[in-house]
Amino acid sequence: FDWFFNMATARLLCRCSSLLGLSLRSRLQYSNDAGSVTSNPRLRIYTRTGDKGVTSNFAGQRLPKDDDIFEALGNNDELSSAIGLAREFCLESSSHDVTEFLQHIQCILQDVGSHIATPRDVATRTKLAKTTFSESHVQKLEQWIDQMDNQLPELKNFILPSGGKGGAALHLARTICRRAERRLILASFLGYTV
């Protein structure tokens, strides 16, 4: 199971590295009208502002909930959740020491989501400053990939997703990451500048 688990982890890190590289290069722009957003000192888990099928991005623009940018954001959020589940399974197994890596990736994905949700053409400098992040994240992921890949035998064929609960959950997270990457690319083809 260790071989399958390490392979799953390395492959997930590769996908996350690719997604982060895309997000670092993206400069998403929106052409929709801006709406008003009320601020509240306490962050609530509901807003009641999306009940009519529209919601706001970080700059306050009102967009349909099925907008491609929200699809990309939803996939990014689903990826973080899947990584969280995989992390919990890995914590159950003392033989797998990747939980810190996974938690770090989840933190980076929060930044990726903020970056995706912030249109570069209308956001204030303050909001833009809150959504920037360094290419060092990609470099760090690539270092982790190299570390884990060095522990693996040469891959000679495709493998079936498995490796215990943790490994299987990491494979699922990897596939979700691939979808998140495709959605971000799709958004760029549909008019967002990535």
Helices and strands as residue ranges (DSSP letters): H 2-25, E 54-56, E 62-64, H 68-92, H 99-116, H 125-130, H 136-150, H 164-189
